[in-house]
Amino acid sequence: MNMLFSFLELEHPHSALLAGYFSKVVCLLLRKTVSLMNYI
């Protein structure tokens, strides 16, 4: 989780593509939290 959210702490701006991937992962975490945590 730390590695995932370290994406937000970088100094340089991110592309729209990377921001889109990040938002998809966060949405997946919010919707399927139990399933994803069992997988991890």
DSSP file (Angstrom, degrees, kcal/mol; ACC not computed):
  #  RESIDUE AA STRUCTURE BP1 BP2  ACC     N-H-->O    O-->H-N    N-H-->O    O-->H-N    TCO  KAPPA ALPHA  PHI   PSI    X-CA   Y-CA   Z-CA
    1    1 A M     >        0   0    0      0, 0.0     4,-2.4     0, 0.0     5,-0.2   0.000 360.0 360.0 360.0 -37.9    0.0    0.0    0.0
    2    2 A N  H  >  +     0   0    0      1,-0.2     4,-1.2     2,-0.2     5,-0.1   0.907 360.0  49.8 -61.6 -40.1    2.9    2.3    0.8
    3    3 A M  H  4 S+     0   0    0      2,-0.2     4,-0.5     1,-0.2    -1,-0.2   0.893 110.0  51.6 -65.8 -38.9    4.3    1.8   -2.7
    4    4 A L  H >4 S+     0   0    0      1,-0.2     3,-1.1     2,-0.2    -2,-0.2   0.951 114.8  40.1 -62.4 -49.5    0.9    2.5   -4.3
    5    5 A F  H >< S+     0   0    0     -4,-2.4     3,-1.2     1,-0.3     4,-0.3   0.590  96.5  77.5 -82.2  -9.0    0.4    5.8   -2.5
    6    6 A S  G >< S+     0   0    0     -4,-1.2     3,-1.1     1,-0.2     4,-0.5   0.713  78.9  77.3 -67.2 -18.2    4.0    6.9   -2.9
    7    7 A F  G X  S+     0   0    0     -3,-1.1     3,-0.7    -4,-0.5    -1,-0.2   0.836  91.1  52.9 -55.4 -33.9    2.9    7.7   -6.5
    8    8 A L  G <  S+     0   0    0     -3,-1.2    -1,-0.2     1,-0.2    -2,-0.2   0.676 100.7  60.9 -78.0 -17.3    1.2   10.8   -5.0
    9    9 A E  G <  S+     0   0    0     -3,-1.1    -1,-0.2    -4,-0.3    -2,-0.2   0.497  74.1 118.0 -91.8  -4.0    4.4   12.0   -3.3
   10   10 A L    <   -     0   0    0     -3,-0.7     4,-0.1    -4,-0.5    -3,-0.0  -0.305  62.9-135.5 -67.5 148.9    6.6   12.4   -6.3
   11   11 A E  S    S+     0   0    0      2,-0.1    -1,-0.1    -2,-0.0    -3,-0.0   0.862  81.0  69.8 -73.7 -38.4    7.9   15.9   -7.1
   12   12 A H  S    S-     0   0    0      1,-0.1    -2,-0.1     0, 0.0     2,-0.0  -0.485  91.6-100.0 -86.5 153.3    7.3   15.9  -10.9
   13   13 A P        -     0   0    0      0, 0.0     2,-0.2     0, 0.0    -1,-0.1  -0.347  36.6-130.7 -69.5 151.5    3.8   16.0  -12.5
   14   14 A H        -     0   0    0      1,-0.1     2,-0.1    -4,-0.1    -7,-0.0  -0.656  19.6-106.7-101.0 157.1    2.4   12.8  -13.8
   15   15 A S     >  -     0   0    0     -2,-0.2     4,-2.0     1,-0.1     5,-0.2  -0.355  29.9-112.5 -75.5 163.1    0.8   12.1  -17.1
   16   16 A A  H  > S+     0   0    0      1,-0.2     4,-2.0     2,-0.2     5,-0.1   0.833 116.7  58.4 -65.1 -32.1   -2.9   11.7  -17.5
   17   17 A L  H  > S+     0   0    0      2,-0.2     4,-2.1     1,-0.2    -1,-0.2   0.930 107.7  44.6 -64.5 -46.4   -2.4    8.0  -18.4
   18   18 A L  H  > S+     0   0    0      1,-0.2     4,-2.4     2,-0.2    -2,-0.2   0.893 112.4  52.2 -65.8 -39.3   -0.6    7.2  -15.1
   19   19 A A  H  X S+     0   0    0     -4,-2.0     4,-2.2     1,-0.2    -1,-0.2   0.878 108.5  52.0 -63.8 -36.7   -3.2    9.2  -13.1
   20   20 A G  H  X S+     0   0    0     -4,-2.0     4,-2.0     2,-0.2    -2,-0.2   0.913 109.2  48.8 -65.1 -43.7   -5.9    7.1  -14.8
   21   21 A Y  H  X S+     0   0    0     -4,-2.1     4,-2.1     1,-0.2    -2,-0.2   0.912 111.1  51.2 -61.2 -42.8   -4.2    3.8  -13.9
   22   22 A F  H  X S+     0   0    0     -4,-2.4     4,-2.3     1,-0.2    -2,-0.2   0.919 109.4  49.4 -61.4 -44.2   -3.8    5.1  -10.3
   23   23 A S  H  X S+     0   0    0     -4,-2.2     4,-2.3     1,-0.2    -1,-0.2   0.864 109.0  52.9 -66.3 -34.6   -7.5    6.0  -10.1
   24   24 A K  H  X S+     0   0    0     -4,-2.0     4,-2.2     2,-0.2    -1,-0.2   0.908 109.9  48.2 -65.0 -41.7   -8.6    2.6  -11.4
   25   25 A V  H  X S+     0   0    0     -4,-2.1     4,-2.2     2,-0.2    -2,-0.2   0.914 111.6  49.2 -65.2 -43.0   -6.5    0.8   -8.8
   26   26 A V  H  X S+     0   0    0     -4,-2.3     4,-2.1     2,-0.2    -2,-0.2   0.900 110.7  50.6 -64.3 -40.4   -7.9    2.9   -6.0
   27   27 A C  H  X S+     0   0    0     -4,-2.3     4,-2.1     1,-0.2     5,-0.2   0.903 109.5  51.1 -63.1 -40.3  -11.5    2.3   -7.3
   28   28 A L  H  X S+     0   0    0     -4,-2.2     4,-2.6     1,-0.2    -2,-0.2   0.903 109.1  51.3 -62.5 -41.1  -10.8   -1.4   -7.3
   29   29 A L  H  < S+     0   0    0     -4,-2.2    -1,-0.2     1,-0.2    -2,-0.2   0.888 111.4  47.5 -62.4 -39.4   -9.5   -1.2   -3.7
   30   30 A L  H  < S+     0   0    0     -4,-2.1     3,-0.3     1,-0.2    -1,-0.2   0.861 118.9  38.7 -71.7 -35.4  -12.6    0.6   -2.6
   31   31 A R  H  < S+     0   0    0     -4,-2.1    -2,-0.2     1,-0.2     3,-0.2   0.882 129.0  26.3 -83.2 -40.2  -15.0   -1.9   -4.3
   32   32 A K  S  X S+     0   0    0     -4,-2.6     4,-2.7    -5,-0.2     5,-0.3  -0.299  73.4 142.5-121.8  46.1  -13.3   -5.2   -3.7
   33   33 A T  H  > S+     0   0    0     -3,-0.3     4,-2.5     1,-0.2     5,-0.2   0.911  74.1  43.9 -57.8 -49.8  -11.3   -4.6   -0.6
   34   34 A V  H  > S+     0   0    0      2,-0.2     4,-2.2     1,-0.2    -1,-0.2   0.932 115.9  47.3 -65.4 -46.5  -11.8   -8.0    1.0
   35   35 A S  H  > S+     0   0    0      1,-0.2     4,-1.8     2,-0.2    -1,-0.2   0.911 114.7  46.7 -61.4 -43.3  -11.2  -10.0   -2.2
   36   36 A L  H  X S+     0   0    0     -4,-2.7     4,-2.5     1,-0.2    -1,-0.2   0.897 111.7  50.0 -68.9 -40.2   -8.1   -8.0   -3.0
   37   37 A M  H  < S+     0   0    0     -4,-2.5    -1,-0.2    -5,-0.3    -2,-0.2   0.871 109.6  51.6 -67.5 -35.4   -6.7   -8.2    0.5
   38   38 A N  H  < S+     0   0    0     -4,-2.2    -1,-0.2    -5,-0.2    -2,-0.2   0.892 111.0  49.1 -65.0 -38.1   -7.2  -12.0    0.5
   39   39 A Y  H  <        0   0    0     -4,-1.8    -2,-0.2     1,-0.3    -1,-0.2   0.919 360.0 360.0 -65.4 -44.8   -5.4  -12.2   -2.8
   40   40 A I     <        0   0    0     -4,-2.5    -1,-0.3    -5,-0.1    -2,-0.2   0.499 360.0 360.0 -68.8 360.0   -2.5  -10.1   -1.6
